[in-house]
Amino acid sequence: MNVARSFNNWRKYRQTVTELGRMSSRELNDLGISRADIYNVARQSVGR
């Protein structure tokens, strides 16, 4: 079960990184996120 949970967390992380990466800098700024913060935000989204 731990492997399945890890895989799902990885998928959520990658999806978040992909979606945020597709946004323009202005859209990210409207959300209060800088490009440098994308990976940290993605990590937080899966609770790491």
C-alpha positions, 0 to 999 in steps of 0.5 A, spaced: 500 500 500 505 504 501 508 503 494 501 505 491 501 511 496 508 514 493 506 513 486 499 517 487 503 522 491 508 523 485 503 523 480 499 529 484 506 532 484 508 532 477 501 534 475 501 540 480 508 542 477 506 541 470 499 545 471 503 551 474 509 551 469 504 552 464 501 558 467 504 565 465 508 569 470 503 574 471 498 568 472 502 566 477 504 572 480 496 573 481 496 567 485 502 569 489 507 564 487 513 566 483 516 561 478 522 559 483 516 557 488 513 552 483 517 546 486 515 548 493 508 549 492 508 542 488 511 538 494 506 542 499 500 539 495 502 532 497 504 533 504 511 532 503 
